[in-house]
Each structure stands twice: as C-alpha cells, then as structure tokens.
C-alpha cells in the first residue's frame, strides 16, 4: 500500500472509550484504530 493512502489522526483524550479515572482505563484508551475502506472503482473520486 502506498504511504500517500494512509492518514493518521490523533484524538487523545477527546475520544476515550472509557473514562480516564483509573490506570486500567487509561491503558485501554491508549490504542491504535484502523479503518479499512474499499478502494473506489477506477475513475471514481476518493472521499473520506
């Protein structure tokens, strides 16, 4: 996969999956998520 097809976004504390009230929850909030989207058909525009 070409590097120009990857986008990194950092959400930090703005999108926790759990409240940051314990060490365990903070550890679970430190994560990397990947979203895989289908490649558009030839000639179709790429949208986010």
N, CA, C, O and CB atoms as a CASP TS submission, in Angstrom:
PFRMAT TS
TARGET T0000
AUTHOR 0000-0000-0000
METHOD Language model
MODEL 1
PARENT N/A
ATOM      1  N   UNK     1       0.853  -1.171   0.000  1.00  0.00           N
ATOM      2  CA  UNK     1       0.000   0.000   0.000  1.00  0.00           C
ATOM      3  C   UNK     1       0.898   1.233   0.000  1.00  0.00           C
ATOM      4  O   UNK     1       1.901   1.288   0.712  1.00  0.00           O
ATOM      5  CB  UNK     1      -0.970  -0.001   1.225  1.00  0.00           C
ATOM      6  N   UNK     2       0.533   2.188  -0.785  1.00  0.00           N
ATOM      7  CA  UNK     2       1.287   3.435  -0.885  1.00  0.00           C
ATOM      8  C   UNK     2       1.075   4.276   0.370  1.00  0.00           C
ATOM      9  O   UNK     2      -0.042   4.367   0.879  1.00  0.00           O
ATOM     10  CB  UNK     2       0.868   4.227  -2.144  1.00  0.00           C
ATOM     11  N   UNK     3       2.147   4.888   0.867  1.00  0.00           N
ATOM     12  CA  UNK     3       2.072   5.713   2.073  1.00  0.00           C
ATOM     13  C   UNK     3       1.120   6.895   1.908  1.00  0.00           C
ATOM     14  O   UNK     3       0.564   7.380   2.894  1.00  0.00           O
ATOM     15  CB  UNK     3       3.454   6.218   2.443  1.00  0.00           C
ATOM     16  N   UNK     4       0.929   7.359   0.690  1.00  0.00           N
ATOM     17  CA  UNK     4       0.030   8.502   0.489  1.00  0.00           C
ATOM     18  C   UNK     4      -1.441   8.128   0.642  1.00  0.00           C
ATOM     19  O   UNK     4      -2.312   8.996   0.595  1.00  0.00           O
ATOM     20  CB  UNK     4       0.257   9.101  -0.884  1.00  0.00           C
ATOM     21  N   UNK     5      -1.716   6.847   0.823  1.00  0.00           N
ATOM     22  CA  UNK     5      -3.099   6.419   1.070  1.00  0.00           C
ATOM     23  C   UNK     5      -3.408   6.276   2.551  1.00  0.00           C
ATOM     24  O   UNK     5      -4.530   5.924   2.917  1.00  0.00           O
ATOM     25  CB  UNK     5      -3.369   5.105   0.371  1.00  0.00           C
ATOM     26  N   UNK     6      -2.420   6.546   3.416  1.00  0.00           N
ATOM     27  CA  UNK     6      -2.614   6.436   4.856  1.00  0.00           C
ATOM     28  C   UNK     6      -2.795   7.818   5.464  1.00  0.00           C
ATOM     29  O   UNK     6      -2.155   8.785   5.050  1.00  0.00           O
ATOM     30  CB  UNK     6      -1.428   5.710   5.514  1.00  0.00           C
ATOM     31  N   UNK     7      -3.677   7.894   6.451  1.00  0.00           N
ATOM     32  CA  UNK     7      -3.923   9.144   7.164  1.00  0.00           C
ATOM     33  C   UNK     7      -3.862   8.844   8.657  1.00  0.00           C
ATOM     34  O   UNK     7      -4.495   7.903   9.134  1.00  0.00           O
ATOM     35  CB  UNK     7      -5.307   9.777   6.763  1.00  0.00           C
ATOM     36  N   UNK     8      -3.100   9.645   9.386  1.00  0.00           N
ATOM     37  CA  UNK     8      -3.020   9.490  10.839  1.00  0.00           C
ATOM     38  C   UNK     8      -3.797  10.628  11.490  1.00  0.00           C
ATOM     39  O   UNK     8      -3.676  11.788  11.097  1.00  0.00           O
ATOM     40  CB  UNK     8      -1.532   9.475  11.330  1.00  0.00           C
ATOM     41  N   UNK     9      -4.592  10.275  12.484  1.00  0.00           N
ATOM     42  CA  UNK     9      -5.344  11.272  13.238  1.00  0.00           C
ATOM     43  C   UNK     9      -5.202  10.945  14.714  1.00  0.00           C
ATOM     44  O   UNK     9      -5.413   9.803  15.121  1.00  0.00           O
ATOM     45  CB  UNK     9      -6.849  11.306  12.807  1.00  0.00           C
ATOM     46  N   UNK    10      -4.852  11.918  15.501  1.00  0.00           N
ATOM     47  CA  UNK    10      -4.723  11.713  16.941  1.00  0.00           C
ATOM     48  C   UNK    10      -5.896  12.338  17.676  1.00  0.00           C
ATOM     49  O   UNK    10      -6.171  13.527  17.517  1.00  0.00           O
ATOM     50  CB  UNK    10      -3.404  12.298  17.453  1.00  0.00           C
ATOM     51  N   UNK    11      -6.579  11.552  18.470  1.00  0.00           N
ATOM     52  CA  UNK    11      -7.730  12.069  19.198  1.00  0.00           C
ATOM     53  C   UNK    11      -7.456  12.221  20.688  1.00  0.00           C
ATOM     54  O   UNK    11      -8.177  12.933  21.387  1.00  0.00           O
ATOM     55  CB  UNK    11      -8.916  11.165  18.990  1.00  0.00           C
ATOM     56  N   UNK    12      -6.412  11.550  21.173  1.00  0.00           N
ATOM     57  CA  UNK    12      -6.024  11.706  22.574  1.00  0.00           C
ATOM     58  C   UNK    12      -7.191  11.585  23.520  1.00  0.00           C
ATOM     59  O   UNK    12      -7.954  10.621  23.466  1.00  0.00           O
ATOM     60  CB  UNK    12      -5.359  13.027  22.779  1.00  0.00           C
ATOM     61  N   UNK    13      -7.322  12.551  24.373  1.00  0.00           N
ATOM     62  CA  UNK    13      -8.381  12.499  25.393  1.00  0.00           C
ATOM     63  C   UNK    13      -9.737  12.945  24.870  1.00  0.00           C
ATOM     64  O   UNK    13     -10.716  12.912  25.615  1.00  0.00           O
ATOM     65  CB  UNK    13      -8.000  13.357  26.573  1.00  0.00           C
ATOM     66  N   UNK    14      -9.824  13.362  23.608  1.00  0.00           N
ATOM     67  CA  UNK    14     -11.118  13.835  23.098  1.00  0.00           C
ATOM     68  C   UNK    14     -12.077  12.698  22.747  1.00  0.00           C
ATOM     69  O   UNK    14     -13.284  12.922  22.650  1.00  0.00           O
ATOM     70  CB  UNK    14     -10.900  14.697  21.876  1.00  0.00           C
ATOM     71  N   UNK    15     -11.561  11.481  22.556  1.00  0.00           N
ATOM     72  CA  UNK    15     -12.428  10.344  22.220  1.00  0.00           C
ATOM     73  C   UNK    15     -12.048   9.081  22.993  1.00  0.00           C
ATOM     74  O   UNK    15     -11.758   8.052  22.381  1.00  0.00           O
ATOM     75  CB  UNK    15     -12.368  10.065  20.720  1.00  0.00           C
ATOM     76  N   UNK    16     -12.044   9.142  24.318  1.00  0.00           N
ATOM     77  CA  UNK    16     -11.731   7.933  25.081  1.00  0.00           C
ATOM     78  C   UNK    16     -12.868   6.913  24.970  1.00  0.00           C
ATOM     79  O   UNK    16     -14.031   7.286  24.820  1.00  0.00           O
ATOM     80  CB  UNK    16     -11.471   8.283  26.561  1.00  0.00           C
ATOM     81  N   UNK    17     -12.521   5.622  25.046  1.00  0.00           N
ATOM     82  CA  UNK    17     -13.579   4.610  25.047  1.00  0.00           C
ATOM     83  C   UNK    17     -14.096   4.374  26.460  1.00  0.00           C
ATOM     84  O   UNK    17     -15.194   3.850  26.647  1.00  0.00           O
ATOM     85  CB  UNK    17     -13.067   3.293  24.444  1.00  0.00           C
ATOM     86  N   UNK    18     -13.301   4.763  27.452  1.00  0.00           N
ATOM     87  CA  UNK    18     -13.682   4.670  28.855  1.00  0.00           C
ATOM     88  C   UNK    18     -13.227   5.940  29.568  1.00  0.00           C
ATOM     89  O   UNK    18     -12.292   6.592  29.105  1.00  0.00           O
ATOM     90  CB  UNK    18     -13.067   3.399  29.525  1.00  0.00           C
ATOM     91  N   UNK    19     -13.864   6.312  30.685  1.00  0.00           N
ATOM     92  CA  UNK    19     -13.389   7.478  31.442  1.00  0.00           C
ATOM     93  C   UNK    19     -11.956   7.248  31.945  1.00  0.00           C
ATOM     94  O   UNK    19     -11.621   6.133  32.345  1.00  0.00           O
ATOM     95  CB  UNK    19     -14.338   7.772  32.638  1.00  0.00           C
ATOM     96  N   UNK    20     -11.125   8.266  31.931  1.00  0.00           N
ATOM     97  CA  UNK    20      -9.730   8.146  32.362  1.00  0.00           C
ATOM     98  C   UNK    20      -9.591   8.238  33.881  1.00  0.00           C
ATOM     99  O   UNK    20      -8.812   9.045  34.389  1.00  0.00           O
ATOM    100  CB  UNK    20      -8.884   9.228  31.701  1.00  0.00           C
ATOM    101  N   UNK    21     -10.346   7.413  34.602  1.00  0.00           N
ATOM    102  CA  UNK    21     -10.357   7.507  36.065  1.00  0.00           C
ATOM    103  C   UNK    21      -9.481   6.458  36.751  1.00  0.00           C
ATOM    104  O   UNK    21      -9.307   6.500  37.969  1.00  0.00           O
ATOM    105  CB  UNK    21     -11.768   7.375  36.566  1.00  0.00           C
ATOM    106  N   UNK    22      -8.936   5.532  35.990  1.00  0.00           N
ATOM    107  CA  UNK    22      -8.070   4.507  36.589  1.00  0.00           C
ATOM    108  C   UNK    22      -6.940   4.170  35.630  1.00  0.00           C
ATOM    109  O   UNK    22      -7.009   4.470  34.438  1.00  0.00           O
ATOM    110  CB  UNK    22      -8.879   3.229  36.943  1.00  0.00           C
ATOM    111  N   UNK    23      -5.886   3.533  36.173  1.00  0.00           N
ATOM    112  CA  UNK    23      -4.762   3.127  35.320  1.00  0.00           C
ATOM    113  C   UNK    23      -5.221   2.170  34.231  1.00  0.00           C
ATOM    114  O   UNK    23      -4.765   2.249  33.090  1.00  0.00           O
ATOM    115  CB  UNK    23      -3.658   2.473  36.159  1.00  0.00           C
ATOM    116  N   UNK    24      -6.117   1.274  34.588  1.00  0.00           N
ATOM    117  CA  UNK    24      -6.615   0.291  33.611  1.00  0.00           C
ATOM    118  C   UNK    24      -7.352   0.995  32.468  1.00  0.00           C
ATOM    119  O   UNK    24      -7.111   0.694  31.299  1.00  0.00           O
ATOM    120  CB  UNK    24      -7.556  -0.735  34.301  1.00  0.00           C
ATOM    121  N   UNK    25      -8.233   1.916  32.794  1.00  0.00           N
ATOM    122  CA  UNK    25      -8.978   2.626  31.753  1.00  0.00           C
ATOM    123  C   UNK    25      -8.051   3.457  30.869  1.00  0.00           C
ATOM    124  O   UNK    25      -8.219   3.494  29.650  1.00  0.00           O
ATOM    125  CB  UNK    25     -10.040   3.524  32.384  1.00  0.00           C
ATOM    126  N   UNK    26      -7.064   4.130  31.490  1.00  0.00           N
ATOM    127  CA  UNK    26      -6.119   4.917  30.694  1.00  0.00           C
ATOM    128  C   UNK    26      -5.336   4.013  29.754  1.00  0.00           C
ATOM    129  O   UNK    26      -5.066   4.389  28.613  1.00  0.00           O
ATOM    130  CB  UNK    26      -5.155   5.698  31.607  1.00  0.00           C
ATOM    131  N   UNK    27      -4.971   2.829  30.220  1.00  0.00           N
ATOM    132  CA  UNK    27      -4.254   1.876  29.362  1.00  0.00           C
ATOM    133  C   UNK    27      -5.136   1.435  28.193  1.00  0.00           C
ATOM    134  O   UNK    27      -4.651   1.309  27.068  1.00  0.00           O
ATOM    135  CB  UNK    27      -3.799   0.643  30.181  1.00  0.00           C
ATOM    136  N   UNK    28      -6.414   1.203  28.444  1.00  0.00           N
ATOM    137  CA  UNK    28      -7.328   0.793  27.378  1.00  0.00           C
ATOM    138  C   UNK    28      -7.581   1.924  26.391  1.00  0.00           C
ATOM    139  O   UNK    28      -7.861   1.670  25.219  1.00  0.00           O
ATOM    140  CB  UNK    28      -8.649   0.317  27.968  1.00  0.00           C
ATOM    141  N   UNK    29      -7.487   3.159  26.846  1.00  0.00           N
ATOM    142  CA  UNK    29      -7.685   4.299  25.955  1.00  0.00           C
ATOM    143  C   UNK    29      -6.473   4.569  25.064  1.00  0.00           C
ATOM    144  O   UNK    29      -6.586   5.273  24.061  1.00  0.00           O
ATOM    145  CB  UNK    29      -8.001   5.533  26.769  1.00  0.00           C
ATOM    146  N   UNK    30      -5.316   4.015  25.424  1.00  0.00           N
ATOM    147  CA  UNK    30      -4.131   4.135  24.564  1.00  0.00           C
ATOM    148  C   UNK    30      -4.236   3.049  23.511  1.00  0.00           C
ATOM    149  O   UNK    30      -3.948   1.883  23.780  1.00  0.00           O
ATOM    150  CB  UNK    30      -2.782   4.011  25.387  1.00  0.00           C
ATOM    151  N   UNK    31      -4.639   3.424  22.340  1.00  0.00           N
ATOM    152  CA  UNK    31      -4.900   2.425  21.320  1.00  0.00           C
ATOM    153  C   UNK    31      -4.659   3.015  19.937  1.00  0.00           C
ATOM    154  O   UNK    31      -4.557   4.228  19.755  1.00  0.00           O
ATOM    155  CB  UNK    31      -6.336   1.892  21.437  1.00  0.00           C
ATOM    156  N   UNK    32      -4.575   2.125  18.993  1.00  0.00           N
ATOM    157  CA  UNK    32      -4.478   2.495  17.583  1.00  0.00           C
ATOM    158  C   UNK    32      -5.637   1.813  16.888  1.00  0.00           C
ATOM    159  O   UNK    32      -5.849   0.611  17.052  1.00  0.00           O
ATOM    160  CB  UNK    32      -3.085   2.083  16.947  1.00  0.00           C
ATOM    161  N   UNK    33      -6.382   2.571  16.118  1.00  0.00           N
ATOM    162  CA  UNK    33      -7.509   2.015  15.379  1.00  0.00           C
ATOM    163  C   UNK    33      -7.249   2.178  13.884  1.00  0.00           C
ATOM    164  O   UNK    33      -6.712   3.193  13.441  1.00  0.00           O
ATOM    165  CB  UNK    33      -8.843   2.706  15.790  1.00  0.00           C
ATOM    166  N   UNK    34      -7.630   1.188  13.132  1.00  0.00           N
ATOM    167  CA  UNK    34      -7.518   1.234  11.680  1.00  0.00           C
ATOM    168  C   UNK    34      -8.907   1.102  11.084  1.00  0.00           C
ATOM    169  O   UNK    34      -9.708   0.287  11.541  1.00  0.00           O
ATOM    170  CB  UNK    34      -6.576   0.117  11.148  1.00  0.00           C
ATOM    171  N   UNK    35      -9.191   1.889  10.082  1.00  0.00           N
ATOM    172  CA  UNK    35     -10.428   1.774   9.330  1.00  0.00           C
ATOM    173  C   UNK    35     -10.050   1.434   7.900  1.00  0.00           C
ATOM    174  O   UNK    35      -9.313   2.175   7.249  1.00  0.00           O
ATOM    175  CB  UNK    35     -11.282   3.087   9.407  1.00  0.00           C
ATOM    176  N   UNK    36     -10.551   0.326   7.423  1.00  0.00           N
ATOM    177  CA  UNK    36     -10.259  -0.103   6.060  1.00  0.00           C
ATOM    178  C   UNK    36     -11.481   0.196   5.211  1.00  0.00           C
ATOM    179  O   UNK    36     -12.588  -0.259   5.498  1.00  0.00           O
ATOM    180  CB  UNK    36      -9.883  -1.623   5.999  1.00  0.00           C
ATOM    181  N   UNK    37     -11.257   0.967   4.166  1.00  0.00           N
ATOM    182  CA  UNK    37     -12.358   1.307   3.271  1.00  0.00           C
ATOM    183  C   UNK    37     -12.063   0.749   1.887  1.00  0.00           C
ATOM    184  O   UNK    37     -10.905   0.597   1.499  1.00  0.00           O
ATOM    185  CB  UNK    37     -12.577   2.842   3.212  1.00  0.00           C
ATOM    186  N   UNK    38     -13.095   0.455   1.169  1.00  0.00           N
ATOM    187  CA  UNK    38     -12.932  -0.116  -0.169  1.00  0.00           C
ATOM    188  C   UNK    38     -12.315   0.910  -1.096  1.00  0.00           C
ATOM    189  O   UNK    38     -12.585   2.107  -0.995  1.00  0.00           O
ATOM    190  CB  UNK    38     -14.280  -0.601  -0.732  1.00  0.00           C
ATOM    191  N   UNK    39     -11.493   0.428  -1.987  1.00  0.00           N
ATOM    192  CA  UNK    39     -10.906   1.305  -2.993  1.00  0.00           C
ATOM    193  C   UNK    39     -11.979   1.629  -4.016  1.00  0.00           C
ATOM    194  O   UNK    39     -12.677   0.729  -4.485  1.00  0.00           O
ATOM    195  CB  UNK    39      -9.659   0.649  -3.670  1.00  0.00           C
ATOM    196  N   UNK    40     -12.122   2.903  -4.373  1.00  0.00           N
ATOM    197  CA  UNK    40     -13.154   3.251  -5.348  1.00  0.00           C
ATOM    198  C   UNK    40     -12.843   2.653  -6.726  1.00  0.00           C
ATOM    199  O   UNK    40     -11.690   2.378  -7.057  1.00  0.00           O
ATOM    200  CB  UNK    40     -13.289   4.776  -5.453  1.00  0.00           C
ATOM    201  N   UNK    41     -13.871   2.467  -7.492  1.00  0.00           N
ATOM    202  CA  UNK    41     -13.691   1.960  -8.858  1.00  0.00           C
ATOM    203  C   UNK    41     -12.872   2.963  -9.655  1.00  0.00           C
ATOM    204  O   UNK    41     -12.862   4.155  -9.350  1.00  0.00           O
ATOM    205  CB  UNK    41     -15.066   1.699  -9.550  1.00  0.00           C
ATOM    206  N   UNK    42     -12.203   2.482 -10.651  1.00  0.00           N
ATOM    207  CA  UNK    42     -11.353   3.345 -11.475  1.00  0.00           C
ATOM    208  C   UNK    42     -12.166   4.530 -12.007  1.00  0.00           C
ATOM    209  O   UNK    42     -13.241   4.354 -12.580  1.00  0.00           O
ATOM    210  CB  UNK    42     -10.731   2.541 -12.651  1.00  0.00           C
ATOM    211  N   UNK    43     -11.629   5.742 -11.806  1.00  0.00           N
ATOM    212  CA  UNK    43     -12.318   6.931 -12.266  1.00  0.00           C
ATOM    213  C   UNK    43     -13.233   7.559 -11.223  1.00  0.00           C
ATOM    214  O   UNK    43     -13.643   8.709 -11.380  1.00  0.00           O
ATOM    215  CB  UNK    43     -13.107   6.603 -13.473  1.00  0.00           C
ATOM    216  N   UNK    44     -13.562   6.822 -10.153  1.00  0.00           N
ATOM    217  CA  UNK    44     -14.420   7.354  -9.087  1.00  0.00           C
ATOM    218  C   UNK    44     -13.562   8.229  -8.166  1.00  0.00           C
ATOM    219  O   UNK    44     -12.394   7.910  -7.946  1.00  0.00           O
ATOM    220  CB  UNK    44     -15.113   6.190  -8.277  1.00  0.00           C
ATOM    221  N   UNK    45     -14.106   9.320  -7.623  1.00  0.00           N
ATOM    222  CA  UNK    45     -13.340  10.160  -6.708  1.00  0.00           C
ATOM    223  C   UNK    45     -13.139   9.460  -5.365  1.00  0.00           C
ATOM    224  O   UNK    45     -13.978   8.664  -4.944  1.00  0.00           O
ATOM    225  CB  UNK    45     -14.043  11.507  -6.504  1.00  0.00           C
ATOM    226  N   UNK    46     -12.033   9.756  -4.700  1.00  0.00           N
ATOM    227  CA  UNK    46     -11.758   9.221  -3.367  1.00  0.00           C
ATOM    228  C   UNK    46     -12.355  10.191  -2.351  1.00  0.00           C
ATOM    229  O   UNK    46     -12.065  11.387  -2.381  1.00  0.00           O
ATOM    230  CB  UNK    46     -10.209   9.020  -3.128  1.00  0.00           C
ATOM    231  N   UNK    47     -13.183   9.675  -1.459  1.00  0.00           N
ATOM    232  CA  UNK    47     -13.804  10.502  -0.414  1.00  0.00           C
ATOM    233  C   UNK    47     -13.486   9.907   0.938  1.00  0.00           C
ATOM    234  O   UNK    47     -13.217   8.711   1.050  1.00  0.00           O
ATOM    235  CB  UNK    47     -15.342  10.611  -0.614  1.00  0.00           C
ATOM    236  N   UNK    48     -13.515  10.741   1.972  1.00  0.00           N
ATOM    237  CA  UNK    48     -13.290  10.251   3.338  1.00  0.00           C
ATOM    238  C   UNK    48     -14.595   9.963   4.014  1.00  0.00           C
ATOM    239  O   UNK    48     -14.612   9.542   5.170  1.00  0.00           O
ATOM    240  CB  UNK    48     -12.492  11.256   4.160  1.00  0.00           C
TER
END
